[in-house]
Amino acid sequence: MELEFLGTGAGVPAKHRNVSGIAFKLLDERNAVWLFDCGEGTQMQILRTNIRPRKIEKIFITHLHGDHIFGLPGLISSRSFQGGNETLEIYGPKGIKNFIQTALNTSQTRLSYNIKFFEIENEGLIFKDQQFQVYCQKLDHGITSYGYRVVEADHEGELQVAELQKLGVAPGPIYGRLKKGETVTLADGRQLSGKDFVGAAKKGRIVTILGDTRRTQSAIELARGADALVHESTFNKNEAQMAKAYFHSTTHQAADVAKRAGVKQLLLTHISARYLGKDAVGLETEAKEIFPNTKIVKDFDVIEIPFNERGEKE
């Protein structure tokens, strides 16, 4: 499970930062990629990575400002020419379907796959299967803007095959019974308890990705206990009034959300082009005053989301 940042800038593309786009890489978990926002030039950014557009199975849009959606028509079209034939699911605020269909119809684009649109009408659970649940809540951005909370199901402990082989237990149906925790009797009379040969269960990971927003309680609720929180940081700590006026957040406000929510790491994005080099490092330093485990991400940064260090359910 990894987050790869395709664009970390705010508002307009810059030489050093493209506009918003995040690939949530679930290759080990489901051989798929989920995309969060798709600003202009996102598919060009993808060409500089090992991501395959046909692997993108879901796209989550936080809000309908251009720097978060203008890359969608091009990416959706190109996916047809790059082996994509599986259904693509797109989640987002009301209006995302009309935006995409208008672009495709006007350009007479024909796709090799179907698109399922899920325009969000109510906060709460918007997707669920055996592996993941996705929740959303409204933020505060002057336009409908959502934050998303992705919750992974707990992983069962793995069968300790090497230990069984040391005891001379050959692979077969007996492995399945032991994995279920059953006690089995071998042909030579030995009894083995499955509980002794199944490793510790791993607690599922939580990733929270927020759209543009002012300081809001919803952000804290979405981020509660997350392994990683992606939060915008458009302004520095001294620009709180400007952040409020433009419906954005400061470094300190983002760090305060991370601290109150008890997250493991804070990843700051949506960085204004005003901040270059040392100035961008200064934003990270400001956030660390409140939440030490903070990183200002840049384009093409890949952040691994590890399991809980104890590897056990809490």
C-alpha positions as CSV (number, residue, x, y, z in Angstrom):
1,M,0.0,0.0,0.0
2,E,1.6,3.3,-1.2
3,L,0.6,6.8,-1.9
4,E,2.3,8.3,-5.0
5,F,1.9,12.1,-5.4
6,L,1.4,13.0,-9.0
7,G,0.8,16.7,-8.3
8,T,1.3,18.7,-5.1
9,G,0.8,22.3,-6.2
10,A,-2.1,24.7,-5.6
11,G,-4.2,26.5,-8.3
12,V,-2.1,26.3,-11.4
13,P,0.7,24.1,-12.8
14,A,4.2,25.2,-12.0
15,K,7.6,23.9,-13.2
16,H,8.3,22.2,-9.9
17,R,4.8,21.2,-8.9
18,N,1.9,20.0,-11.0
19,V,-1.7,20.5,-9.7
20,S,-3.5,18.0,-7.6
21,G,-3.4,14.2,-8.2
22,I,-2.7,11.3,-5.9
23,A,-2.3,7.6,-6.8
24,F,-3.3,5.3,-4.0
25,K,-1.4,2.1,-5.1
26,L,-3.1,-1.1,-3.9
27,L,-1.1,-3.4,-6.2
28,D,-0.4,-6.0,-3.5
29,E,-3.9,-5.8,-2.0
30,R,-6.0,-5.9,-5.2
31,N,-3.7,-5.3,-8.2
32,A,-5.3,-1.9,-8.7
33,V,-4.7,1.9,-8.3
34,W,-7.2,4.4,-6.9
35,L,-6.8,8.0,-8.0
36,F,-7.7,10.9,-5.8
37,D,-8.3,14.1,-7.9
38,C,-7.0,14.5,-11.4
39,G,-5.7,18.0,-12.2
40,E,-4.5,19.1,-15.6
41,G,-1.5,17.1,-16.8
42,T,-2.1,14.2,-14.5
43,Q,-1.7,11.7,-17.3
44,M,1.7,13.2,-18.3
45,Q,2.8,12.8,-14.7
46,I,1.7,9.2,-14.8
47,L,3.9,8.6,-17.8
48,R,6.9,9.4,-15.6
49,T,5.9,6.6,-13.2
50,N,5.3,2.8,-13.4
51,I,1.5,3.3,-13.0
52,R,-0.6,1.8,-15.8
53,P,-3.8,3.6,-16.5
54,R,-5.6,0.3,-17.1
55,K,-4.9,-0.5,-13.4
56,I,-6.9,2.6,-12.3
57,E,-10.2,1.1,-11.1
58,K,-11.6,4.0,-9.1
59,I,-11.3,7.8,-9.1
60,F,-12.4,9.9,-6.1
61,I,-12.8,13.6,-6.8
62,T,-12.8,15.9,-3.8
63,H,-14.3,19.0,-5.5
64,L,-15.0,20.5,-8.9
65,H,-12.3,23.2,-9.0
66,G,-10.3,23.0,-12.2
67,D,-7.0,22.2,-10.6
68,H,-8.6,19.0,-9.3
69,I,-10.6,17.8,-12.4
70,F,-9.2,19.3,-15.7
71,G,-7.1,16.2,-16.3
72,L,-10.0,13.8,-16.3
73,P,-11.2,13.8,-19.9
74,G,-7.7,13.2,-21.3
75,L,-6.9,10.4,-18.8
76,I,-10.3,8.7,-19.4
77,S,-9.8,8.8,-23.1
78,S,-6.2,7.6,-23.1
79,R,-7.2,4.7,-20.8
80,S,-9.0,3.2,-23.8
81,F,-5.8,3.1,-25.9
82,Q,-3.7,1.6,-23.1
83,G,-5.5,-1.7,-22.6
84,G,-8.2,-0.4,-20.2
85,N,-11.4,-2.4,-20.7
86,E,-12.5,-2.9,-17.1
87,T,-15.3,-0.7,-15.7
88,L,-14.1,2.6,-14.2
89,E,-15.9,3.9,-11.1
90,I,-15.9,7.7,-10.5
91,Y,-17.0,9.2,-7.2
92,G,-17.4,12.9,-6.5
93,P,-19.7,15.8,-5.9
94,K,-22.9,16.3,-8.0
95,G,-21.8,17.7,-11.4
96,I,-18.8,15.4,-12.0
97,K,-20.9,13.2,-14.4
98,N,-22.1,16.1,-16.4
99,F,-18.5,17.5,-16.7
100,I,-17.1,14.3,-18.0
101,Q,-20.0,13.4,-20.3
102,T,-20.0,16.9,-21.8
103,A,-16.2,16.6,-22.6
104,L,-16.5,13.1,-24.1
105,N,-19.6,13.9,-26.1
106,T,-18.3,17.2,-27.5
107,S,-15.1,15.5,-28.5
108,Q,-16.9,12.5,-29.9
109,T,-14.8,10.2,-27.7
110,R,-15.7,6.6,-27.7
111,L,-14.5,4.4,-24.8
112,S,-13.7,0.7,-24.7
113,Y,-15.1,0.4,-21.2
114,N,-18.0,1.6,-19.1
115,I,-17.9,4.3,-16.5
116,K,-20.1,4.1,-13.4
117,F,-20.7,7.4,-11.7
118,F,-21.4,7.8,-8.0
119,E,-22.4,11.4,-7.4
120,I,-22.3,11.8,-3.6
121,E,-25.6,12.9,-2.0
122,N,-25.0,11.9,1.6
123,E,-22.0,11.8,3.9
124,G,-20.9,8.5,5.3
125,L,-20.1,5.1,3.7
126,I,-19.9,5.3,-0.1
127,F,-18.1,2.1,-0.9
128,K,-17.6,-1.3,0.8
129,D,-16.3,-4.7,-0.1
130,Q,-14.4,-7.4,1.7
131,Q,-11.2,-5.5,1.7
132,F,-12.0,-1.8,2.1
133,Q,-14.6,0.7,3.2
134,V,-14.6,4.3,2.0
135,Y,-16.3,7.1,4.0
136,C,-16.7,10.8,3.1
137,Q,-17.6,14.0,4.8
138,K,-18.1,17.6,3.6
139,L,-15.3,20.0,4.3
140,D,-15.3,23.8,4.2
141,H,-14.2,25.2,0.9
142,G,-16.9,27.5,-0.4
143,I,-17.8,24.9,-3.0
144,T,-18.8,21.3,-2.1
145,S,-15.6,19.6,-1.1
146,Y,-15.1,16.2,0.4
147,G,-12.6,14.4,2.4
148,Y,-12.2,10.6,2.1
149,R,-11.4,8.0,4.7
150,V,-10.2,4.6,3.4
151,V,-10.4,1.8,6.0
152,E,-8.8,-1.5,5.3
153,A,-10.2,-4.7,6.7
154,D,-8.1,-6.5,9.3
155,H,-5.7,-9.2,7.9
156,E,-5.9,-12.7,9.3
157,G,-2.7,-14.2,10.7
158,E,-0.7,-16.2,8.2
159,L,-0.2,-19.9,8.6
160,Q,3.4,-20.7,9.7
161,V,4.2,-23.1,6.9
162,A,7.9,-23.3,7.6
163,E,7.2,-24.5,11.1
164,L,4.8,-27.2,9.9
165,Q,7.3,-28.4,7.4
166,K,9.9,-28.8,10.1
167,L,7.5,-31.1,11.8
168,G,7.1,-33.1,8.7
169,V,3.5,-32.0,8.0
170,A,3.0,-32.0,4.2
171,P,0.8,-29.4,2.4
172,G,-2.8,-30.5,1.9
173,P,-6.3,-30.1,3.5
174,I,-4.7,-30.2,6.9
175,Y,-3.2,-26.8,6.3
176,G,-6.7,-25.3,5.8
177,R,-8.0,-26.9,9.0
178,L,-5.0,-25.5,11.0
179,K,-5.5,-22.1,9.4
180,K,-9.1,-22.1,10.8
181,G,-7.6,-22.8,14.3
182,E,-8.8,-26.4,14.5
183,T,-7.0,-29.1,16.4
184,V,-6.0,-32.0,14.1
185,T,-4.6,-35.5,14.8
186,L,-1.8,-36.7,12.5
187,A,-1.4,-40.2,11.3
188,D,1.3,-40.9,13.9
189,G,-1.0,-39.8,16.7
190,R,0.4,-36.3,17.3
191,Q,-2.1,-33.6,17.9
192,L,-1.5,-30.0,16.5
193,S,-3.5,-27.0,17.4
194,G,-4.0,-24.5,14.7
195,K,-3.7,-21.7,17.2
196,D,0.0,-22.6,17.6
197,F,0.7,-22.2,13.9
198,V,-1.1,-19.0,12.9
199,G,0.7,-15.7,13.2
200,A,-0.7,-12.6,14.7
201,A,-3.5,-10.8,12.9
202,K,-2.7,-7.4,11.4
203,K,-4.9,-4.5,12.0
204,G,-6.1,-2.9,8.7
205,R,-4.6,0.5,7.8
206,I,-6.5,3.8,7.5
207,V,-5.7,6.5,5.0
208,T,-7.4,9.9,5.0
209,I,-7.2,12.2,2.0
210,L,-8.8,15.6,2.3
211,G,-9.9,18.1,-0.4
212,D,-9.2,21.8,-0.1
213,T,-10.7,23.2,3.2
214,R,-10.6,25.6,6.0
215,R,-10.1,24.4,9.5
216,T,-13.1,22.2,10.2
217,Q,-14.1,19.5,12.7
218,S,-15.0,17.1,9.9
219,A,-11.3,16.9,9.0
220,I,-10.5,15.6,12.5
221,E,-13.3,13.1,12.4
222,L,-12.2,11.7,9.0
223,A,-8.6,11.5,10.2
224,R,-9.2,9.9,13.6
225,G,-6.4,7.3,14.2
226,A,-5.3,7.3,10.5
227,D,-2.0,5.8,9.5
228,A,-1.6,8.7,7.1
229,L,-3.3,12.0,6.7
230,V,-3.0,14.0,3.5
231,H,-3.9,17.6,4.2
232,E,-3.6,20.8,2.2
233,S,-1.2,23.5,3.3
234,T,-1.7,26.5,1.0
235,F,-0.6,29.1,3.5
236,N,2.0,29.6,6.2
237,K,1.3,29.9,9.9
238,N,1.1,33.7,9.8
239,E,-1.5,33.8,7.1
240,A,-4.6,32.5,9.0
241,Q,-6.8,35.4,7.9
242,M,-5.9,34.9,4.3
243,A,-6.5,31.2,4.6
244,K,-9.9,31.8,6.0
245,A,-10.8,34.3,3.3
246,Y,-9.8,31.9,0.5
247,F,-11.2,28.7,2.2
248,H,-7.8,27.1,2.7
249,S,-5.6,26.0,5.6
250,T,-2.3,27.0,7.1
251,T,0.6,24.7,8.2
252,H,-0.4,25.1,11.9
253,Q,-4.1,24.3,11.2
254,A,-3.2,21.2,9.3
255,A,-0.8,20.1,12.0
256,D,-3.4,20.8,14.7
257,V,-5.9,18.4,12.8
258,A,-3.2,15.7,12.8
259,K,-2.5,16.1,16.5
260,R,-6.1,16.2,17.5
261,A,-7.0,13.2,15.3
262,G,-4.0,11.1,16.6
263,V,-2.7,10.2,13.2
264,K,0.6,8.5,12.6
265,Q,2.0,10.8,9.9
266,L,1.0,14.0,8.2
267,L,1.6,14.6,4.5
268,L,1.2,18.2,3.4
269,T,0.3,19.0,-0.2
270,H,-1.4,21.7,-2.3
271,I,1.6,24.0,-1.8
272,S,1.5,27.5,-3.3
273,A,4.0,28.2,-6.1
274,R,5.2,31.1,-3.9
275,Y,7.1,28.6,-1.7
276,L,10.3,27.4,-3.3
277,G,13.3,25.6,-1.9
278,K,14.0,26.8,1.6
279,D,10.6,28.4,1.9
280,A,8.9,25.0,1.3
281,V,11.1,23.5,3.9
282,G,10.0,26.3,6.2
283,L,6.4,25.2,5.8
284,E,7.4,21.7,7.0
285,T,9.3,23.2,9.9
286,E,6.3,25.2,11.0
287,A,4.0,22.2,11.0
288,K,6.5,20.2,13.0
289,E,6.2,22.8,15.8
290,I,2.8,21.2,16.5
291,F,3.0,17.7,14.9
292,P,6.6,16.4,14.5
293,N,5.9,13.5,12.1
294,T,5.2,15.8,9.2
295,K,6.4,15.8,5.6
296,I,5.9,18.3,2.8
297,V,5.5,16.1,-0.2
298,K,6.7,16.9,-3.7
299,D,5.7,15.5,-7.1
300,F,6.6,11.8,-7.5
301,D,7.2,11.2,-3.8
302,V,6.1,7.6,-2.9
303,I,5.0,7.1,0.7
304,E,4.6,3.6,2.0
305,I,1.8,2.9,4.4
306,P,3.1,0.1,6.7
307,F,1.1,-2.1,9.1
308,N,1.1,-1.3,12.7
309,E,4.6,-1.8,14.1
310,R,3.3,-4.5,16.5
311,G,1.6,-6.2,13.6
312,E,-1.4,-7.0,15.8
313,K,-4.9,-5.9,16.3
314,E,-5.2,-3.2,18.9
